[in-house]
Amino acid sequence: MTTARNVLTPEALSMMEVIGRTGSFAAAARELGKVPSALTYNVRQLEDALDVLLFDRGSRQARFTAAGEELLNEGLRLLEQMEAVASRVKRVATGWETQLTLAVDGVISRLTVFELCEAFYALQPDGAQSGPGTRLRLRTEVLAGTWEALVRGQADLAIGVGIERTLPVGIQMQPLGALPFVFAVAPHHPLAQIDGVIDDTELLRHRAVAVADSAQHFAPLTVNLLPGQDVLTVASMQAKIEAQIRCMGCGFIPEPLAREHIAAGRLVVRQVQRPAPVARMGYAWRTGQAHGSRHAGLGEALKWWLAQLESPATRLALLERHSGLMQLGLD
């Protein structure tokens, strides 16, 4: 007799993930290397064992029922836990994690992050010819979302978190540096014509551009918005800059990210009544231990990244280097 335990295998959960991601049985069958009829049979086996319908038979697309959505979400969580177990087993055996996930805030230099990734893949531990064997997974987060990814176990290392917070047990943090902001608008924006200090009453008449917090469970942060102000919300700091260059709104931008646009005349800086914010940022990692030294019990991959972050030049580049002008020295 087929039971739920027998059919809820990693393969079945992966099948559900592929169907959900591709949006159709035909596309999922191609990705899995199966004929559509075989995939349909596997789905029906799963439904029979669970005694539920996982897909809406009245839809031409692979549309999940409520039960199917629940299985998909829980299945993804279980698959992540299985990968975490495999990573811990490998770390015990070799010291190198199977996978290392980095949550990187959107204001951090992507150039520097990718150079660090290149240097990591170039490692040859114990004579290995193809790198350390640890898969890197990069997540781009915004505001509280970066911290949430770390605290909820979705990331091993978070780069670009606010340092003014209480640390939970099993998480350690070090300062990254200060990130100053400037108030900038397009040169043809009405606020660009004002030479003096712009007060809040005047700002309220103009649309602001804000970046949406990527946190899903923690309370999202709202920064430097006036009550009642019209707001255009975008998904990233790069999109915010683009919107302000196009004169779609105004707002504070990290000075290193705005620097080249200001130099090129695409943005102009104006003084406002409220003080320009300075974000004091850090990097934090999961230790899995309540006490002990900062690097005790960590995998070799995480220790390598932490060693790079101990370099003042690397920390500065992560905050400042957005145009490829600075050189990054790596150990």
PyMOL commands that set and color helices and strands:
alter all, ss='L'
color gray80, all
select helices_A, chain A and resi 4-7+10-22+25-32+36-50+66-94+110-121+125-127+144-151+190-193+200-203+237-245+255-263+300-309+312-320
alter helices_A, ss='H'
color red, helices_A
select strands_A, chain A and resi 99-105+135-141+157-162+171-185+208-211+231-234+251-254+268-269+278-286
alter strands_A, ss='S'
color yellow, strands_A
deselect
rebuild
show_as cartoon
